[in-house]
Amino acid sequence: MIAETALSFVRARPGMKARLGNALRAIGYDSTDWSRVEMYRQCFAFVERLGPRDLDVVEISAGPQWSRNFRFRSYTGTSYPDFDICSQTLPARFDLVIADQVFEHLKWPYRAARNVFAMLRPGGHFLITVPFLVRVHKSPIDCCRWTEDGLFYFLQECGFPADGIVTAAWGNRACLVANLKKWRKRGFFGSLANEPDFPVVVWAFARKPQDRPEPSPDNATAKG
């Protein structure tokens, strides 16, 4: 009870939270969610390769990670339900659309991904991350899970060509068990060894082709 009260106190004060996070990192404590450490490492590296200062970016249901870690040419953060990606698009077009741990909560993910496709410039990228082996967490609802293969074919059905999609996943049994009741930080000792049969989180990078083909389920092709 005391620990929960202390955590609530810190979370309600962003400045204090940032200072505490810096202090913990200085002594080797990783305050990142254990399940997302490797995901963010690889996703951040992908964005760096794109050249963030040359990118116009929109994040669906924005969180702090991306705007805090990169200086984009422009960054637009949306929030739900003020902006509903299942039924809306923005008038602007973007080089990169980010959906970080969002699509599992959407009623209509296929509609949403087609709207993402429409908001991308030709040659633009969609970065999507989703959970797999984590407990149901309603925010306000929890609808879907994808494996790497599932995400690969899902993105094709929404208009992205197979040769423009790269998928990845990370997880291990220790992280899976640790997150059954609480969202665990990596801390001092959380193993980053990957056990492919226990993916806790899955992600993909998908590129819109230059010639703007219309999304259609008939565009889907076999993997490999």
C-alpha positions as CSV (number, residue, x, y, z in Angstrom):
1,M,0.0,0.0,0.0
2,I,2.8,2.4,0.9
3,A,4.7,1.5,-2.3
4,E,1.6,2.1,-4.4
5,T,1.0,5.5,-2.8
6,A,4.6,6.5,-3.4
7,L,4.3,5.4,-7.1
8,S,1.1,7.4,-7.5
9,F,2.7,10.4,-5.9
10,V,5.7,10.3,-8.3
11,R,3.6,9.6,-11.5
12,A,1.5,12.7,-10.7
13,R,4.6,14.8,-10.8
14,P,6.4,14.5,-14.3
15,G,9.4,16.5,-13.2
16,M,10.0,14.3,-10.2
17,K,9.4,11.2,-12.3
18,A,12.1,12.3,-14.8
19,R,14.6,13.1,-12.1
20,L,14.0,9.8,-10.4
21,G,14.3,8.0,-13.7
22,N,17.7,9.6,-14.4
23,A,18.9,8.7,-10.9
24,L,17.9,5.1,-11.4
25,R,19.6,4.8,-14.8
26,A,22.7,6.3,-13.3
27,I,23.0,3.3,-10.9
28,G,22.2,0.8,-13.6
29,Y,18.4,0.3,-13.0
30,D,16.5,0.2,-16.3
31,S,13.1,1.8,-15.7
32,T,11.8,0.8,-19.1
33,D,9.0,-1.8,-19.2
34,W,10.9,-5.1,-19.4
35,S,8.7,-6.3,-22.3
36,R,9.6,-3.3,-24.4
37,V,13.3,-2.8,-24.0
38,E,14.4,-4.7,-27.1
39,M,11.4,-3.5,-29.1
40,Y,12.4,0.1,-28.5
41,R,16.0,-0.6,-29.2
42,Q,15.2,-2.0,-32.6
43,C,12.5,0.5,-33.5
44,F,14.6,3.5,-32.5
45,A,17.4,2.2,-34.6
46,F,15.0,1.9,-37.6
47,V,13.9,5.5,-37.2
48,E,17.5,6.7,-36.9
49,R,18.2,5.0,-40.2
50,L,15.4,6.9,-41.8
51,G,16.8,10.2,-40.7
52,P,14.4,11.6,-38.2
53,R,15.1,15.3,-38.9
54,D,13.8,14.8,-42.4
55,L,10.5,13.2,-41.4
56,D,7.0,14.5,-40.9
57,V,5.6,12.1,-38.3
58,V,2.2,11.4,-36.8
59,E,1.7,9.1,-33.8
60,I,-1.6,7.4,-33.2
61,S,-2.6,7.8,-29.6
62,A,0.6,9.5,-28.7
63,G,2.9,8.6,-25.8
64,P,6.1,10.2,-24.6
65,Q,8.7,7.9,-26.0
66,W,9.0,9.1,-29.6
67,S,8.8,12.8,-29.2
68,R,11.2,12.6,-26.3
69,N,13.8,10.6,-28.1
70,F,13.8,12.2,-31.6
71,R,13.8,15.6,-33.2
72,F,11.6,15.1,-36.2
73,R,11.0,17.7,-38.8
74,S,7.4,17.8,-37.6
75,Y,5.6,15.7,-35.0
76,T,1.8,15.4,-34.6
77,G,0.4,13.5,-31.7
78,T,-3.2,12.3,-31.7
79,S,-5.3,11.1,-28.8
80,Y,-8.3,8.8,-28.6
81,P,-11.3,9.3,-28.8
82,D,-10.7,12.9,-30.1
83,F,-9.1,11.3,-33.2
84,D,-10.4,7.8,-34.1
85,I,-8.0,6.2,-36.6
86,C,-10.7,3.5,-37.4
87,S,-13.0,6.2,-38.9
88,Q,-10.8,9.3,-39.5
89,T,-7.8,10.5,-41.4
90,L,-5.8,13.7,-41.1
91,P,-5.7,16.0,-44.1
92,A,-1.9,16.1,-44.0
93,R,0.3,13.3,-45.4
94,F,3.3,11.9,-43.5
95,D,6.6,10.2,-44.0
96,L,6.1,8.0,-40.9
97,V,3.1,6.9,-38.9
98,I,3.7,5.3,-35.5
99,A,1.2,3.2,-33.6
100,D,2.9,2.0,-30.4
101,Q,0.8,-0.6,-28.5
102,V,-2.5,0.8,-29.9
103,F,-4.0,-1.6,-32.4
104,E,-4.8,-4.3,-29.9
105,H,-7.4,-1.9,-28.5
106,L,-9.1,-1.0,-31.7
107,K,-12.6,-2.3,-32.7
108,W,-11.8,-2.1,-36.4
109,P,-8.0,-2.6,-36.9
110,Y,-8.3,-3.3,-40.6
111,R,-10.1,0.0,-41.2
112,A,-7.5,1.7,-39.1
113,A,-4.5,0.3,-41.0
114,R,-6.1,1.3,-44.3
115,N,-6.5,4.8,-42.9
116,V,-2.8,4.7,-41.9
117,F,-2.0,3.7,-45.5
118,A,-4.0,6.6,-46.8
119,M,-2.2,9.1,-44.6
120,L,1.3,8.0,-45.8
121,R,3.2,9.7,-48.6
122,P,4.4,7.4,-51.3
123,G,7.4,5.6,-49.9
124,G,6.4,6.4,-46.4
125,H,6.6,4.0,-43.5
126,F,4.3,2.6,-40.9
127,L,5.8,1.5,-37.6
128,I,3.4,-0.7,-35.5
129,T,4.1,-2.4,-32.2
130,V,1.6,-4.8,-30.5
131,P,1.6,-7.2,-27.6
132,F,1.2,-10.9,-27.9
133,L,1.7,-12.9,-24.7
134,V,0.4,-10.4,-22.2
135,R,-2.7,-10.4,-20.2
136,V,-5.9,-8.7,-21.3
137,H,-5.8,-5.0,-20.5
138,K,-8.8,-3.0,-21.4
139,S,-8.1,0.6,-22.4
140,P,-11.0,0.9,-22.7
141,I,-11.3,-2.4,-24.6
142,D,-8.8,-5.1,-25.6
143,C,-9.6,-6.9,-28.9
144,C,-6.7,-8.4,-30.8
145,R,-3.3,-10.2,-30.7
146,W,-1.0,-10.9,-33.6
147,T,2.0,-13.1,-34.1
148,E,4.8,-12.1,-36.5
149,D,3.1,-14.1,-39.3
150,G,-0.3,-12.6,-38.4
151,L,1.0,-9.1,-38.5
152,F,2.7,-9.7,-41.8
153,Y,-0.5,-10.9,-43.5
154,F,-2.6,-8.3,-41.7
155,L,-0.5,-5.5,-43.2
156,Q,-0.7,-6.9,-46.7
157,E,-4.5,-7.1,-46.4
158,C,-4.4,-3.4,-45.6
159,G,-2.5,-2.5,-48.7
160,F,1.2,-2.8,-47.8
161,P,3.2,-5.1,-50.3
162,A,4.9,-8.1,-48.8
163,D,8.4,-7.0,-50.0
164,G,8.0,-3.8,-48.0
165,I,7.2,-5.4,-44.6
166,V,9.7,-6.4,-42.0
167,T,8.5,-8.1,-38.8
168,A,10.2,-8.9,-35.5
169,A,9.3,-10.2,-32.0
170,W,10.8,-10.5,-28.6
171,G,10.0,-12.3,-25.4
172,N,11.0,-15.0,-22.9
173,R,9.3,-17.1,-20.2
174,A,10.8,-15.0,-17.4
175,C,9.3,-11.8,-18.7
176,L,6.0,-13.5,-19.5
177,V,5.6,-14.7,-16.0
178,A,6.8,-11.5,-14.4
179,N,4.1,-9.5,-16.2
180,L,1.2,-11.8,-15.4
181,K,0.0,-9.5,-12.5
182,K,2.0,-6.3,-12.8
183,W,3.7,-4.4,-15.6
184,R,7.3,-5.0,-14.7
185,K,10.3,-2.8,-15.3
186,R,13.5,-4.5,-16.5
187,G,15.3,-3.3,-13.3
188,F,18.8,-4.6,-12.7
189,F,18.5,-8.2,-13.8
190,G,15.7,-8.6,-16.4
191,S,17.1,-11.0,-19.1
192,L,17.0,-9.8,-22.7
193,A,17.5,-13.3,-24.0
194,N,14.9,-14.0,-26.7
195,E,12.9,-17.2,-26.7
196,P,11.1,-17.3,-30.1
197,D,8.3,-19.5,-28.9
198,F,7.4,-17.0,-26.2
199,P,6.9,-13.6,-28.0
200,V,5.7,-11.0,-25.5
201,V,5.7,-8.2,-28.0
202,V,5.6,-8.1,-31.8
203,W,6.4,-5.2,-34.2
204,A,6.7,-4.4,-37.9
205,F,7.9,-1.8,-40.3
206,A,5.8,-1.5,-43.5
207,R,6.5,0.7,-46.5
208,K,3.9,2.2,-48.8
209,P,5.0,1.8,-52.4
210,Q,5.8,4.8,-54.6
211,D,3.0,4.2,-57.0
212,R,0.1,4.5,-54.5
213,P,-1.8,1.2,-55.2
214,E,-5.2,1.1,-53.6
215,P,-5.5,-1.1,-50.5
216,S,-7.3,-4.4,-51.4
217,P,-7.4,-7.9,-49.8
218,D,-6.5,-9.2,-53.2
219,N,-3.0,-7.6,-52.9
220,A,-2.0,-10.1,-50.2
221,T,0.7,-12.6,-51.3
222,A,2.3,-15.6,-49.6
223,K,5.2,-14.9,-47.2
224,G,8.6,-15.9,-48.6
